[in-house]
Amino acid sequence: MLSKIFSSATYGIDAYLVEVETNVESHIPGFTIVGLPDNAVKESRERVTAAIKNSGLKFPTKKITVNLAPADIKKEGSAFDLPIAIGLLSATDIITENNLSNTVFLGELSLDGRLRHVKGALPITVEAKKKGIKRIILPVDSSKEASIVEGIDVYGIENLSDVVKFINGEEKAEPVISDKGKIFSQINKYHFDFSDVKGQENVKRALEVAAAGAHNILMIGPPGSGKTMLAKRFPSILPPMTFEEALETTKIHSIAGILSKDTALVTERPFRSPHHTISDAALVGGGSFPRPGEVSFAHYGVLFLDELPEFKKNVLEVLRQPLEDCKVTVSRSKLSLEFPANFMLAAAMNPCPCGYYTDPNKECTCAPPSIQRYMAKISGPLLDRIDIHIEVPAVKYKDLSAKEKSESSEKIRERVINAREIQLDRYNEIHHIYNNGDMGSKEVRKYCELDSAGEELLKMAMTKLGLSARAYDRILKVSRTIADLDNSDHILPQHISEAIQYRSLDRELWKH
């Protein structure tokens, strides 16, 4: 007997349908799986055999051949356990339903027949709907994320015997439904808020400007000045995620298996903070069968790199492509995959190896050459992609002991949203530009025109403060954002003046 069952697998952040063909014939007993299976798929034989027997179902003592088509794409993971079991039971007439062409099966089997959580349920459900599939049957723990997709019935079932009874019409099951309105009502309920931060008003303002124009930001200050505390609150002032952004972010978390089983959709902007010992493959993605890295997990959110100079140089250099292209391309000899990586970079560092170069209260013990070597760990091309450098001074006692609360994240976010809307209107006819941080040289010349007073101020700053050439465009882009926060059509001298303050590393102070 021959049966054909549909399953699915992920490829990058998307999915493709897999046809599971099962042939059972009277021959010397054996169980073979073909179609480029990896070790986890080959081991399905043992799991499927035990699960069928322990579910009180008859396992055939015949020759069994399972083909996973298309056979030229490598199959990996344990999600093929359920479709292989269903194909086998269908081929031996234990499942009496003949028309299963409108159903996708997905799930790992435990030895007692229970269905375990699988990765990639969301992108697989999206693909199944595109191909006209009517329903998907998968583990209960994976059903919540799949139920976000409308137009396809999602059934979360606990074990193999219940799946068989459901298909044969012996038991009924209700499709899992998620309420998008309820999910999005929880949006922007962040655990961290700017009202918790004492002092540091200039740094909060710099983060507001960064959020308003989608500018990457680098904070420089002595240990204990609050750089990490501020960075953790950065996502709370970013605009709320749209449904499309939430869906794409959830797909990435789903295929990596880091999505909680209780989470249907990622509605808060991600905040990722990898340790400085991270490898380049873990940061941008890779592996023999490529998986997304931290830059993709931070998609539509914030990637925070604390102690920036402590990261290996090759690790920092691989950041240049995703910062420029908002995506990561991972190429191998047999395949090439793309992972989205549209994130905002927030980084923090000490001003020198001992940390106290700019601290007025503690003496720096570093020699000038060691400070230069420390700063040189961050290359010019990477600094080119960071618009704002802001000094974070040590917090004064009077600020720490102040009783009144600072401005909340919600109030700051309102100003950020307003500035982003101005930018969307400005760039609505330009492809791939949505905010000031995306502007290239051509757009800077067009949208960042200065009056004579502004020109004179910028010229004086470039000359007297010793600002580098790379600072010129950055100052103009940040000035445009500050003007948007002020609801000003024109860039005024005060906007230029504030933007100049956000180029700390370009000043003579750091050039010895």
Helices and strands as residue ranges (DSSP letters): E 2-11, E 14-25, E 30-34, H 39-42, H 44-54, E 63-69, H 81-91, E 103-105, E 108-109, E 115-116, H 121-130, E 135-139, H 140-146, E 153-157, H 160-167, H 180-185, G 194-196, H 201-213, E 217-220, H 227-232, G 234-237, H 243-256, E 271-272, H 280-284, E 285-286, E 291-292, H 294-297, E 302-305, G 308-310, H 313-317, H 320-325, E 327-331, E 336-340, E 344-349, H 368-375, H 380-383, E 388-391, H 397-400, H 409-426, G 436-438, H 441-447, H 452-464, H 470-485, H 493-501, G 504-506, G 508-510
